[in-house]
Amino acid sequence: MDIQPVSASRRTELELAAAELDNLIESKLTELGQTPNALSSDEVFLRRIYLDVAGRIPTLAEAKTFLESNNPDKRVELIDQLLSSPDYVSNTYNFWADTLRLRERPQPNIVLDPFLAYVKDAIRTNMPYDQWVYEMLTAEGKVWENPATGFQLRDDGMPLPYVDNTVRVFLGTQIGCAQCHDHPFDQWSQYQFYELAAYTAGTRTRIKKGDPGFTKGNPANELINEAKKHYDKGRVPGAFQRMVRANTYNVSEVKTNLRLPHDYAYDDAKPKSVVEPAVLWGEVPTKSKQASPRHQFAAWLTSEDNQQFSNTIVNRLWKRFLGVGLVEPIDDFRDEHPCANEPAMAMMGKELVRSGYNLRDLTRIILYSQTYQRSASDYQLTSGEPYYFPGPIVRRMTAEQVWDSMLTLAVRNSMPFQRPGADQLKPYLDVDFSTLTFDQAKSQSEEFAKTYFLAAYNRSLNQHAYQGNVLCRASELPAPQKPDHFLRQFGQSDRETIDGSETEATVPQILAMFNGPITHVMLEPGSAIVDDVLAIEQTRDRVEAIFLSVLARRPASKDRLLAAKELSRMTNDNVGYGNIIWALLNTREFLFIQ
């Protein structure tokens, strides 16, 4: 997974922006009579930056390299190194997968793997954020021809919720209530909702009459009916049906009118009357006013004049790295939810626009800041008290961070495979209905059944499994996982709701950490941590290696005493070392980001 390194030439400029950000945060703290936290130690920073950027804890070698370095710029250099790594792509994909509700099969016949790979590729290439969003909102074609169409297909058959979800994700504004009635707590009316929805009302997601092969009826249905004559008892294999029906999904735009619902109850218009498109605020950019409605909507949403577009992604990234948004909830900007530091948000928004919507450079500004690098505070959103960022807050790892950190301790190669994208899937899925015969469809579907048909593909992953758990980064595993999987037990979203992941403690989590398969694999000979520890001769150095591997810090005196006591109880030192590893894994210090 190649990734373009961050620009070294922009480092000084971004460090100056980070210093300006710190001044704005500290001015607010001073105004309130509060003081910023002290800077974090190298050990705390090391673990935090690996978890926040790489999505995992550092390896023993990585921890020693950083902690033993005397380079005064080592923090900045580590930030840039991690932002230029495949780990960053994997971890950032998990962030967006939760927000965009990414699933391989949102419906049985929709194959979204190319879209999932497209999201990773947008992160890997650092595609300008406005361009990325515009592509997703306007893409046309089949998903393996134009993977960005997956954003539209995710909400296939739900045109009004699609509008609500899009505005919530990219503009931090909740207008869903106005789909049925005027918003009871905000300014949005039902009529305004329909005005906005009129821009995307012409979106179609199925092949239409006049498309290749579509003459008298749906060509997929015709082919499946033909297939029933050739298969025993008319039982057409699932791979045949999935392959054929997947080709009926084709995103396009047609001219149409949107009408109000038949039970529209307000005085400003009559039920079933045609609604003309109109944006919620501002206006469609002049250069796009003659474009199709769908393109007008995308141009307005991503315009640099639409400050809410930049504010929303600033707020999302700020919460990702500091633990609390400048506005909370992060997708409900309104007067009742004031911004904790408007100058800081405005400054970051301007930097984002000035950089050409470079999300990695915005991330660098946040991570370079002393605000991010300070010691963490213990704060709960549910306290009702506003937070003004004397430092980040203590957070529990996400489910994906826990899983990927356990893998770091267990295996040398935590990404033995990557999920398929458009290039891999197209030869097995794409058909031309205008020329396709049953024999051709049968032959191609049989190849699909052996390769990327979902059930067969997931079974093929078992070559990388231990006791039923495929040992690969969370970003490459089937999405979402089954409810009893480690990831779901630790709160991975079911990908049905925006930002649906959870970090609350549960009994299954305790059992998984105490005695789950992933815990067992790292305590067996051949695991990364066991091999690292046993390659060291001195007991003292072995204990230090365990602490550096699991907690990214050296053991304190009391830690060494407890470790010595445990080793003295055991006739087999290896069992004692295993018990120390197991004990550290089950501490709050392991599960939380300080």
TORDOLUM-892314 format. One record per residue (C-alpha): residue number from 1; z, x, y; residue in three letters. Coordinates in nm, 2 decimals, always signed. Each point is the difference from the previous one (the first is absolute). Layout:
resi zz xx yy resn
NUM Z X Y Ala
...
END
This chain:
resi zz xx yy resn
1 +0.00 +0.00 +0.00 Met
2 -0.13 +0.20 +0.30 Asp
3 +0.16 -0.06 +0.33 Ile
4 -0.10 +0.14 +0.34 Gln
5 +0.29 +0.21 +0.14 Pro
6 +0.16 -0.12 +0.33 Val
7 -0.13 +0.17 +0.31 Ser
8 +0.20 +0.32 +0.07 Ala
9 -0.15 +0.02 +0.35 Ser
10 +0.17 -0.32 +0.10 Arg
11 +0.35 +0.10 -0.10 Arg
12 +0.12 +0.11 +0.34 Thr
13 -0.14 -0.31 +0.17 Glu
14 +0.18 -0.22 -0.26 Leu
15 +0.32 +0.19 +0.03 Glu
16 +0.00 -0.07 +0.38 Leu
17 -0.06 -0.37 -0.08 Ala
18 +0.29 +0.01 -0.24 Ala
19 +0.22 +0.15 +0.27 Ala
20 -0.10 -0.28 +0.24 Glu
21 +0.08 -0.25 -0.27 Leu
22 +0.35 +0.16 -0.03 Asp
23 +0.06 -0.02 +0.37 Asn
24 -0.08 -0.37 +0.00 Leu
25 +0.23 -0.07 -0.30 Ile
26 +0.28 +0.21 +0.15 Glu
27 -0.03 -0.16 +0.35 Ser
28 +0.06 -0.34 -0.16 Lys
29 +0.30 +0.14 -0.19 Leu
30 +0.14 +0.15 +0.32 Thr
31 -0.05 -0.33 +0.18 Glu
32 +0.21 -0.17 -0.27 Leu
33 +0.27 +0.27 -0.01 Gly
34 -0.10 +0.12 -0.34 Gln
35 -0.08 +0.35 -0.12 Thr
36 -0.26 +0.12 -0.25 Pro
37 +0.11 +0.12 -0.34 Asn
38 +0.00 +0.37 -0.07 Ala
39 -0.31 +0.16 -0.16 Leu
40 +0.00 -0.03 -0.38 Ser
41 +0.05 +0.31 -0.22 Ser
42 -0.30 +0.16 -0.16 Asp
43 +0.11 -0.14 -0.33 Glu
44 +0.01 -0.36 +0.12 Val
45 -0.32 +0.04 +0.20 Phe
46 -0.18 +0.15 -0.31 Leu
47 +0.08 -0.29 -0.23 Arg
48 -0.07 -0.26 +0.27 Arg
49 -0.34 +0.13 +0.10 Ile
50 -0.11 +0.03 -0.37 Tyr
51 +0.10 -0.35 -0.07 Leu
52 -0.14 -0.15 +0.32 Asp
53 -0.33 +0.19 -0.01 Val
54 -0.06 +0.10 -0.36 Ala
55 +0.19 -0.29 -0.15 Gly
56 +0.20 +0.22 -0.23 Arg
57 +0.28 +0.26 +0.00 Ile
58 -0.11 +0.36 +0.02 Pro
59 -0.03 +0.22 -0.31 Thr
60 +0.24 +0.28 -0.06 Leu
61 -0.26 +0.25 +0.12 Ala
62 -0.08 -0.20 +0.31 Glu
63 +0.37 -0.04 +0.09 Ala
64 +0.07 +0.38 -0.04 Lys
65 -0.31 +0.10 +0.20 Thr
66 +0.10 -0.22 +0.30 Phe
67 +0.38 +0.07 +0.00 Leu
68 -0.05 +0.38 -0.04 Glu
69 -0.26 +0.02 +0.28 Ser
70 +0.10 +0.15 +0.34 Asn
71 -0.31 -0.13 +0.17 Asn
72 +0.11 -0.18 +0.32 Pro
73 -0.30 -0.24 -0.03 Asp
74 +0.06 -0.08 -0.37 Lys
75 +0.08 -0.37 +0.07 Arg
76 -0.32 -0.06 +0.19 Val
77 -0.20 +0.20 -0.25 Glu
78 +0.15 -0.20 -0.30 Leu
79 -0.08 -0.33 +0.18 Ile
80 -0.37 +0.11 +0.04 Asp
81 -0.02 +0.13 -0.35 Gln
82 +0.13 -0.33 -0.15 Leu
83 -0.23 -0.21 +0.22 Leu
84 -0.29 +0.20 -0.14 Ser
85 +0.09 -0.06 -0.36 Ser
86 -0.10 -0.24 -0.28 Pro
87 +0.37 -0.11 -0.01 Asp
88 -0.04 -0.14 +0.35 Tyr
89 -0.30 -0.21 -0.11 Val
90 +0.19 -0.13 -0.30 Ser
91 +0.31 -0.09 +0.20 Asn
92 -0.18 -0.15 +0.30 Thr
93 -0.21 -0.21 -0.24 Tyr
94 +0.33 -0.15 -0.14 Asn
95 +0.10 -0.09 +0.36 Phe
96 -0.33 -0.18 +0.06 Trp
97 -0.01 -0.16 -0.35 Ala
98 +0.33 -0.17 +0.09 Asp
99 -0.14 -0.12 +0.34 Thr
100 -0.35 -0.10 -0.12 Leu
101 +0.13 -0.15 -0.32 Arg
102 -0.23 +0.21 -0.21 Leu
103 -0.06 -0.13 -0.36 Arg
104 -0.27 +0.10 -0.24 Glu
105 -0.07 -0.36 -0.09 Arg
106 +0.11 -0.25 +0.27 Pro
107 -0.19 -0.25 -0.21 Gln
108 -0.13 +0.06 -0.36 Pro
109 -0.36 +0.04 +0.10 Asn
110 +0.05 +0.21 +0.32 Ile
111 -0.01 +0.37 -0.07 Val
112 +0.18 +0.17 +0.29 Leu
113 +0.03 +0.36 -0.14 Asp
114 -0.28 +0.12 +0.24 Pro
115 +0.19 -0.14 +0.29 Phe
116 +0.32 +0.17 -0.11 Leu
117 -0.19 +0.33 -0.03 Ala
118 -0.15 -0.06 +0.34 Tyr
119 +0.35 -0.03 +0.16 Val
120 +0.09 +0.34 -0.15 Lys
121 -0.33 +0.14 +0.13 Asp
122 +0.07 -0.13 +0.35 Ala
123 +0.34 +0.18 -0.01 Ile
124 -0.15 +0.32 -0.16 Arg
125 -0.28 +0.03 +0.27 Thr
126 +0.24 -0.11 +0.28 Asn
127 -0.25 -0.27 +0.10 Met
128 +0.07 -0.11 +0.36 Pro
129 +0.23 -0.30 -0.03 Tyr
130 -0.21 -0.23 +0.22 Asp
131 -0.31 +0.08 -0.20 Gln
132 +0.18 -0.06 -0.33 Trp
133 +0.13 -0.34 +0.11 Val
134 -0.34 -0.10 +0.15 Tyr
135 -0.18 +0.09 -0.33 Glu
136 +0.24 -0.21 -0.20 Met
137 -0.04 -0.30 +0.23 Leu
138 -0.38 +0.01 +0.00 Thr
139 -0.11 +0.14 -0.33 Ala
140 -0.27 -0.18 -0.20 Glu
141 -0.13 +0.03 -0.36 Gly
142 +0.15 +0.05 -0.34 Lys
143 +0.32 +0.20 -0.02 Val
144 -0.15 +0.29 -0.20 Trp
145 -0.29 +0.02 +0.26 Glu
146 +0.23 -0.03 +0.30 Asn
147 +0.36 +0.04 -0.10 Pro
148 +0.14 -0.11 +0.33 Ala
149 -0.09 -0.36 -0.09 Thr
150 +0.31 +0.01 -0.22 Gly
151 +0.21 -0.09 +0.31 Phe
152 -0.18 -0.33 +0.03 Gln
153 +0.01 -0.06 -0.38 Leu
154 +0.37 +0.05 -0.02 Arg
155 +0.05 -0.34 +0.16 Asp
156 -0.31 -0.16 -0.16 Asp
157 +0.01 -0.38 +0.02 Gly
158 +0.26 +0.01 +0.27 Met
159 -0.18 +0.02 +0.33 Pro
160 +0.28 -0.11 +0.22 Leu
161 +0.28 +0.21 -0.16 Pro
162 -0.25 +0.29 +0.03 Tyr
163 +0.01 -0.03 +0.38 Val
164 +0.38 -0.03 +0.00 Asp
165 +0.03 +0.31 -0.22 Asn
166 -0.25 +0.20 +0.20 Thr
167 +0.17 -0.07 +0.33 Val
168 +0.35 +0.07 -0.15 Arg
169 -0.10 +0.34 -0.15 Val
170 -0.21 +0.14 +0.29 Phe
171 +0.14 -0.18 +0.31 Leu
172 +0.37 -0.05 -0.10 Gly
173 -0.03 -0.37 +0.08 Thr
174 +0.10 -0.29 -0.22 Gln
175 -0.22 -0.30 +0.06 Ile
176 +0.01 -0.15 -0.35 Gly
177 +0.22 -0.30 +0.10 Cys
178 -0.27 -0.10 +0.25 Ala
179 -0.24 -0.06 -0.29 Gln
180 +0.17 -0.34 -0.05 Cys
181 +0.17 -0.07 +0.33 His
182 +0.09 +0.15 +0.33 Asp
183 +0.23 +0.30 -0.05 His
184 +0.36 -0.12 +0.04 Pro
185 +0.14 +0.34 +0.13 Phe
186 -0.30 +0.16 +0.17 Asp
187 -0.29 -0.08 +0.23 Gln
188 -0.27 -0.05 -0.26 Trp
189 -0.15 -0.34 -0.04 Ser
190 -0.19 -0.14 -0.30 Gln
191 -0.31 -0.02 +0.22 Tyr
192 +0.02 +0.37 +0.09 Gln
193 +0.03 +0.08 -0.37 Phe
194 -0.32 -0.18 -0.08 Tyr
195 -0.17 +0.16 +0.30 Glu
196 +0.07 +0.34 -0.15 Leu
197 -0.09 -0.11 -0.35 Ala
198 -0.34 -0.12 +0.13 Ala
199 -0.10 +0.37 +0.02 Tyr
200 +0.03 +0.05 -0.37 Thr
201 -0.10 -0.35 -0.12 Ala
202 -0.35 +0.12 -0.08 Gly
203 +0.12 +0.25 -0.26 Thr
204 -0.13 -0.06 -0.35 Arg
205 +0.12 +0.18 -0.31 Thr
206 -0.24 -0.13 -0.27 Arg
207 -0.36 +0.04 -0.06 Ile
208 -0.21 -0.28 +0.15 Lys
209 -0.32 -0.19 -0.07 Lys
210 -0.28 +0.24 +0.09 Gly
211 +0.18 +0.31 -0.11 Asp
212 -0.17 +0.20 -0.28 Pro
213 +0.01 -0.20 -0.33 Gly
214 +0.16 -0.31 +0.17 Phe
215 -0.26 -0.28 -0.05 Thr
216 +0.10 -0.32 -0.16 Lys
217 +0.36 +0.08 -0.07 Gly
218 +0.27 +0.27 -0.01 Asn
219 -0.16 +0.29 -0.20 Pro
220 +0.33 +0.11 -0.15 Ala
221 +0.06 -0.35 -0.14 Asn
222 -0.35 -0.01 -0.14 Glu
223 +0.04 +0.34 -0.17 Leu
224 +0.34 -0.08 -0.15 Ile
225 -0.15 -0.33 -0.14 Asn
226 -0.28 +0.20 -0.15 Glu
227 +0.25 +0.25 -0.15 Ala
228 +0.19 -0.28 -0.17 Lys
229 -0.31 -0.05 -0.22 Lys
230 +0.02 +0.36 -0.12 His
231 +0.37 +0.05 -0.06 Tyr
232 +0.19 -0.13 -0.30 Asp
233 +0.14 -0.35 +0.07 Lys
234 -0.12 +0.04 +0.36 Gly
235 +0.29 +0.24 +0.08 Arg
236 -0.14 +0.22 +0.28 Val
237 +0.20 +0.32 +0.03 Pro
238 +0.22 +0.04 +0.30 Gly
239 -0.17 +0.32 +0.11 Ala
240 -0.34 -0.18 +0.01 Phe
241 +0.14 -0.29 +0.21 Gln
242 +0.19 +0.23 +0.24 Arg
243 -0.30 +0.23 +0.05 Met
244 -0.24 -0.29 +0.07 Val
245 +0.24 -0.20 +0.22 Arg
246 +0.10 +0.30 +0.20 Ala
247 -0.36 +0.02 +0.12 Asn
248 +0.03 -0.35 +0.16 Thr
249 +0.23 +0.14 +0.27 Tyr
250 -0.20 +0.11 +0.29 Asn
251 +0.14 +0.00 +0.36 Val
252 -0.24 -0.13 +0.27 Ser
253 +0.01 -0.19 +0.33 Glu
254 -0.19 -0.32 +0.08 Val
255 -0.01 -0.21 +0.31 Lys
256 +0.24 -0.29 -0.02 Thr
257 +0.24 -0.21 +0.20 Asn
258 +0.37 -0.04 -0.06 Leu
259 +0.15 -0.35 +0.04 Arg
260 +0.36 -0.10 +0.06 Leu
261 +0.18 -0.16 -0.30 Pro
262 -0.03 -0.38 -0.05 His
263 +0.37 -0.04 +0.08 Asp
264 +0.00 +0.20 +0.32 Tyr
265 +0.28 -0.17 +0.21 Ala
266 -0.01 +0.15 +0.35 Tyr
267 -0.16 -0.14 +0.32 Asp
268 -0.21 +0.30 +0.09 Asp
269 -0.28 -0.08 -0.25 Ala
270 -0.11 -0.26 -0.26 Lys
271 +0.04 +0.04 -0.37 Pro
272 -0.31 +0.16 -0.17 Lys
273 -0.14 +0.11 +0.33 Ser
274 -0.19 +0.34 +0.02 Val
275 +0.21 +0.29 +0.12 Val
276 -0.17 +0.28 +0.21 Glu
277 +0.13 +0.35 -0.08 Pro
278 +0.25 +0.15 +0.24 Ala
279 +0.24 +0.30 -0.02 Val
280 +0.38 -0.02 +0.04 Leu
281 +0.01 +0.22 +0.31 Trp
282 -0.24 +0.23 +0.19 Gly
283 -0.36 -0.04 -0.08 Glu
284 -0.27 +0.12 -0.23 Val
285 -0.14 +0.33 +0.12 Pro
286 -0.32 -0.04 +0.20 Thr
287 -0.21 +0.21 -0.23 Lys
288 +0.08 -0.23 -0.29 Ser
289 -0.04 -0.34 +0.16 Lys
290 -0.35 -0.05 -0.15 Gln
291 +0.11 +0.11 -0.35 Ala
292 +0.08 -0.23 -0.28 Ser
293 +0.33 -0.18 +0.01 Pro
294 +0.15 +0.22 -0.27 Arg
295 -0.09 +0.31 +0.19 His
296 +0.13 -0.14 +0.33 Gln
297 +0.33 -0.07 -0.17 Phe
298 +0.02 +0.36 -0.13 Ala
299 -0.11 +0.15 +0.33 Ala
300 +0.27 -0.19 +0.19 Trp
301 +0.28 +0.08 -0.26 Leu
302 -0.08 +0.38 +0.00 Thr
303 -0.08 +0.04 +0.37 Ser
304 +0.19 +0.27 +0.19 Glu
305 +0.06 -0.27 +0.26 Asp
306 +0.19 -0.20 -0.27 Asn
307 +0.34 +0.18 +0.05 Gln
308 +0.15 -0.21 -0.28 Gln
309 -0.23 +0.17 -0.25 Phe
310 +0.13 +0.35 +0.08 Ser
311 +0.36 -0.12 +0.05 Asn
312 +0.01 -0.15 -0.35 Thr
313 -0.11 +0.31 -0.19 Ile
314 +0.24 +0.21 +0.22 Val
315 +0.28 -0.23 -0.09 Asn
316 -0.09 +0.01 -0.37 Arg
317 -0.01 +0.38 -0.02 Leu
318 +0.32 +0.03 +0.21 Trp
319 +0.18 -0.22 -0.25 Lys
320 -0.15 +0.19 -0.29 Arg
321 +0.15 +0.33 +0.12 Phe
322 +0.31 -0.11 +0.20 Leu
323 +0.10 -0.29 -0.22 Gly
324 +0.01 -0.26 +0.28 Val
325 -0.28 -0.13 +0.21 Gly
326 +0.00 +0.01 +0.38 Leu
327 -0.07 -0.37 -0.04 Val
328 +0.16 -0.19 -0.29 Glu
329 -0.13 -0.17 -0.20 Pro
330 -0.29 +0.24 +0.02 Ile
331 -0.26 -0.28 -0.03 Asp
332 +0.16 -0.25 +0.24 Asp
333 -0.05 +0.12 +0.35 Phe
334 +0.14 -0.26 +0.25 Arg
335 +0.24 -0.04 +0.28 Asp
336 +0.29 -0.07 -0.23 Glu
337 -0.05 +0.34 -0.17 His
338 +0.00 +0.25 +0.29 Pro
339 -0.12 +0.36 -0.04 Cys
340 +0.29 +0.25 -0.03 Ala
341 -0.20 +0.26 +0.21 Asn
342 -0.31 -0.13 +0.17 Glu
343 -0.09 +0.33 +0.18 Pro
344 +0.01 +0.18 -0.34 Ala
345 -0.22 -0.26 -0.16 Met
346 -0.25 +0.00 +0.29 Ala
347 -0.01 +0.38 -0.01 Met
348 -0.08 +0.02 -0.37 Met
349 -0.26 -0.28 +0.04 Gly
350 -0.18 +0.20 +0.27 Lys
351 +0.01 +0.31 -0.21 Glu
352 -0.15 -0.19 -0.29 Leu
353 -0.29 -0.14 +0.21 Val
354 -0.05 +0.34 +0.17 Arg
355 -0.03 +0.17 -0.34 Ser
356 -0.27 -0.24 -0.12 Gly
357 +0.25 -0.19 -0.21 Tyr
358 +0.10 +0.30 -0.21 Asn
359 +0.29 -0.12 -0.21 Leu
360 +0.08 +0.34 -0.13 Arg
361 +0.04 +0.14 +0.35 Asp
362 +0.22 -0.30 +0.09 Leu
363 +0.21 +0.08 -0.31 Thr
364 +0.02 +0.36 +0.11 Arg
365 +0.14 -0.10 +0.34 Ile
366 +0.27 -0.20 -0.17 Ile
367 +0.09 +0.26 -0.26 Leu
368 +0.00 +0.29 +0.25 Tyr
369 +0.25 -0.18 +0.22 Ser
370 +0.36 +0.09 +0.00 Gln
371 +0.07 -0.37 -0.02 Thr
372 -0.14 +0.00 -0.35 Tyr
373 +0.16 +0.33 -0.09 Gln
374 +0.35 -0.10 +0.10 Arg
375 +0.28 -0.09 -0.25 Ser
376 -0.02 -0.35 -0.12 Ala
377 +0.22 -0.29 +0.11 Ser
378 +0.14 -0.27 -0.23 Asp
379 -0.15 -0.32 +0.14 Tyr
380 -0.08 -0.34 -0.14 Gln
381 -0.26 -0.23 +0.16 Leu
382 +0.22 -0.30 -0.11 Thr
383 +0.27 +0.12 +0.23 Ser
384 -0.17 -0.18 +0.29 Gly
385 +0.06 +0.31 +0.23 Glu
386 -0.31 +0.16 +0.15 Pro
387 -0.08 +0.36 -0.10 Tyr
388 -0.11 +0.25 +0.26 Tyr
389 -0.08 +0.30 -0.23 Phe
390 +0.26 +0.27 +0.04 Pro
391 -0.18 +0.11 -0.32 Gly
392 -0.16 -0.17 -0.31 Pro
393 +0.22 -0.22 -0.22 Ile
394 +0.11 +0.06 -0.35 Val
395 -0.24 -0.18 -0.23 Arg
396 -0.03 -0.05 -0.37 Arg
397 -0.32 +0.14 -0.15 Met
398 -0.28 -0.24 -0.07 Thr
399 -0.06 -0.08 -0.37 Ala
400 -0.31 +0.22 +0.02 Glu
401 +0.20 +0.29 +0.15 Gln
402 +0.26 -0.03 -0.28 Val
403 -0.27 +0.00 -0.27 Trp
404 -0.20 +0.28 +0.14 Asp
405 +0.31 +0.21 +0.06 Ser
406 +0.11 -0.05 -0.37 Met
407 -0.35 +0.11 -0.10 Leu
408 +0.03 +0.31 +0.21 Thr
409 +0.30 +0.10 -0.21 Leu
410 -0.16 -0.11 -0.33 Ala
411 -0.36 +0.13 +0.00 Val
412 -0.21 +0.28 +0.15 Arg
413 -0.31 -0.22 +0.06 Asn
414 +0.11 -0.34 +0.14 Ser
415 -0.36 -0.11 +0.06 Met
416 -0.19 +0.06 -0.33 Pro
417 -0.25 -0.27 +0.10 Phe
418 -0.11 -0.21 +0.30 Gln
419 -0.09 -0.37 +0.01 Arg
420 -0.37 -0.07 -0.01 Pro
421 -0.20 -0.07 +0.31 Gly
422 -0.34 -0.15 +0.08 Ala
423 -0.20 +0.29 -0.14 Asp
424 +0.18 -0.02 -0.34 Gln
425 -0.02 -0.38 -0.02 Leu
426 -0.34 -0.09 +0.14 Lys
427 -0.21 +0.12 -0.31 Pro
428 +0.21 -0.23 -0.23 Tyr
429 +0.03 -0.30 +0.24 Leu
430 -0.31 -0.03 +0.22 Asp
431 -0.28 -0.23 -0.12 Val
432 -0.31 -0.15 +0.16 Asp
433 -0.01 -0.37 -0.09 Phe
434 -0.37 -0.02 +0.09 Ser
435 -0.09 +0.22 -0.30 Thr
436 +0.30 +0.00 -0.22 Leu
437 -0.05 -0.11 -0.36 Thr
438 +0.27 -0.10 -0.25 Phe
439 -0.06 +0.32 -0.21 Asp
440 +0.04 +0.22 +0.31 Gln
441 +0.32 -0.18 +0.10 Ala
442 +0.13 +0.02 -0.36 Lys
443 -0.06 +0.38 -0.02 Ser
444 +0.15 +0.07 +0.35 Gln
445 +0.30 -0.22 -0.06 Ser
446 +0.07 +0.19 -0.33 Glu
447 +0.01 +0.32 +0.20 Glu
448 +0.23 -0.16 +0.26 Phe
449 +0.23 -0.12 -0.28 Ala
450 +0.04 +0.35 -0.13 Lys
451 +0.06 +0.16 +0.34 Thr
452 +0.12 -0.19 +0.31 Tyr
453 +0.07 -0.35 -0.13 Phe
454 +0.36 -0.03 +0.12 Leu
455 +0.18 -0.04 -0.34 Ala
456 -0.20 +0.28 -0.16 Ala
457 +0.04 +0.23 +0.30 Tyr
458 +0.38 -0.05 +0.02 Asn
459 +0.03 +0.07 -0.38 Arg
460 -0.19 +0.32 +0.05 Ser
461 +0.28 +0.12 +0.24 Leu
462 +0.24 +0.02 -0.29 Asn
463 -0.12 +0.35 -0.07 Gln
464 +0.21 +0.09 +0.30 His
465 +0.30 -0.21 -0.10 Ala
466 +0.35 +0.07 -0.12 Tyr
467 +0.18 -0.29 -0.17 Gln
468 -0.24 -0.24 +0.16 Gly
469 +0.02 +0.14 +0.35 Asn
470 -0.32 +0.16 +0.13 Val
471 +0.11 +0.33 +0.17 Leu
472 -0.21 -0.01 +0.31 Cys
473 +0.06 -0.06 +0.38 Arg
474 +0.06 -0.36 +0.10 Ala
475 -0.32 +0.00 +0.20 Ser
476 -0.21 +0.03 -0.31 Glu
477 +0.19 -0.24 -0.23 Leu
478 -0.11 -0.36 -0.06 Pro
479 +0.09 -0.22 +0.31 Ala
480 +0.23 -0.17 +0.00 Pro
481 +0.19 +0.11 -0.30 Gln
482 +0.16 -0.24 -0.25 Lys
483 +0.34 -0.14 +0.11 Pro
484 +0.19 +0.21 -0.26 Asp
485 -0.15 +0.33 +0.12 His
486 +0.22 +0.26 +0.17 Phe
487 -0.20 -0.05 +0.33 Leu
488 +0.05 -0.37 +0.01 Arg
489 +0.37 +0.03 -0.10 Gln
490 +0.04 +0.23 +0.31 Phe
491 -0.17 -0.25 +0.23 Gly
492 -0.37 +0.06 -0.01 Gln
493 -0.18 -0.30 +0.16 Ser
494 -0.18 -0.25 -0.22 Asp
495 -0.27 +0.03 +0.26 Arg
496 +0.00 -0.37 +0.09 Glu
497 +0.17 +0.03 +0.34 Thr
498 -0.05 +0.25 +0.28 Ile
499 +0.25 +0.29 -0.01 Asp
500 +0.17 -0.17 -0.30 Gly
501 +0.18 +0.30 -0.15 Ser
502 +0.38 +0.01 -0.02 Glu
503 +0.27 +0.27 -0.01 Thr
504 +0.30 -0.21 -0.10 Glu
505 +0.21 +0.13 -0.29 Ala
506 -0.01 -0.18 -0.33 Thr
507 +0.15 +0.04 -0.35 Val
508 -0.34 +0.07 -0.16 Pro
509 -0.03 +0.30 +0.24 Gln
510 +0.33 +0.14 -0.12 Ile
511 -0.10 -0.04 -0.37 Leu
512 -0.34 +0.16 +0.07 Ala
513 +0.16 +0.31 +0.16 Met
514 +0.27 +0.02 -0.26 Phe
515 -0.21 -0.03 -0.31 Asn
516 -0.37 -0.08 +0.08 Gly
517 -0.30 +0.18 -0.15 Pro
518 -0.07 +0.19 +0.32 Ile
519 +0.35 +0.14 +0.00 Thr
520 -0.03 +0.11 -0.36 His
521 -0.33 +0.18 +0.04 Val
522 +0.13 +0.23 +0.27 Met
523 +0.30 +0.10 -0.22 Leu
524 -0.22 +0.10 -0.29 Glu
525 -0.13 +0.35 -0.07 Pro
526 -0.34 +0.04 +0.17 Gly
527 +0.09 -0.19 +0.31 Ser
528 -0.05 +0.18 +0.33 Ala
529 +0.37 +0.02 +0.09 Ile
530 +0.12 +0.10 -0.35 Val
531 -0.26 +0.28 -0.02 Asp
532 +0.08 +0.12 +0.36 Asp
533 +0.38 +0.01 -0.07 Val
534 -0.02 +0.17 -0.34 Leu
535 -0.24 +0.26 +0.13 Ala
536 +0.29 +0.13 +0.22 Ile
537 +0.26 +0.23 -0.16 Glu
538 +0.32 -0.03 +0.20 Gln
539 +0.21 -0.32 -0.03 Thr
540 +0.07 +0.01 +0.38 Arg
541 -0.37 +0.01 +0.08 Asp
542 -0.08 -0.28 -0.25 Arg
543 +0.25 -0.23 +0.17 Val
544 -0.15 +0.09 +0.33 Glu
545 -0.35 -0.08 -0.13 Ala
546 +0.12 -0.34 -0.12 Ile
547 +0.13 -0.09 +0.34 Phe
548 -0.31 +0.13 +0.18 Leu
549 -0.22 -0.19 -0.24 Ser
550 +0.18 -0.34 +0.01 Val
551 +0.16 -0.01 +0.35 Leu
552 -0.20 +0.28 +0.19 Ala
553 +0.32 +0.17 +0.09 Arg
554 +0.22 +0.28 -0.14 Arg
555 +0.33 -0.11 -0.16 Pro
556 +0.32 +0.01 +0.20 Ala
557 +0.32 +0.17 -0.14 Ser
558 +0.13 -0.33 -0.13 Lys
559 -0.34 -0.07 -0.17 Asp
560 +0.02 +0.34 -0.17 Arg
561 +0.35 -0.07 -0.13 Leu
562 -0.10 -0.34 -0.14 Leu
563 -0.30 +0.16 -0.16 Ala
564 +0.20 +0.28 -0.16 Ala
565 +0.25 -0.26 -0.13 Lys
566 -0.28 -0.20 -0.16 Glu
567 -0.15 +0.31 -0.16 Leu
568 +0.34 +0.11 -0.14 Ser
569 +0.03 -0.33 -0.18 Arg
570 -0.32 +0.05 -0.19 Met
571 -0.06 +0.22 -0.30 Thr
572 -0.37 -0.02 +0.08 Asn
573 -0.08 +0.12 +0.36 Asp
574 -0.33 -0.18 +0.00 Asn
575 +0.17 -0.33 -0.05 Val
576 +0.23 +0.08 +0.29 Gly
577 -0.29 +0.08 +0.23 Tyr
578 -0.16 -0.33 -0.11 Gly
579 +0.32 -0.18 +0.09 Asn
580 +0.01 +0.16 +0.35 Ile
581 -0.37 -0.11 +0.06 Ile
582 +0.08 -0.35 -0.12 Trp
583 +0.31 -0.02 +0.22 Ala
584 -0.19 +0.10 +0.31 Leu
585 -0.28 -0.24 -0.07 Leu
586 +0.25 -0.28 +0.00 Asn
587 +0.15 +0.08 +0.34 Thr
588 -0.07 -0.18 +0.33 Arg
589 -0.10 +0.33 +0.14 Glu
590 -0.30 +0.01 -0.23 Phe
591 -0.11 -0.36 +0.06 Leu
592 +0.04 +0.01 +0.38 Phe
593 -0.19 +0.18 +0.28 Ile
594 +0.24 +0.15 +0.24 Gln
END
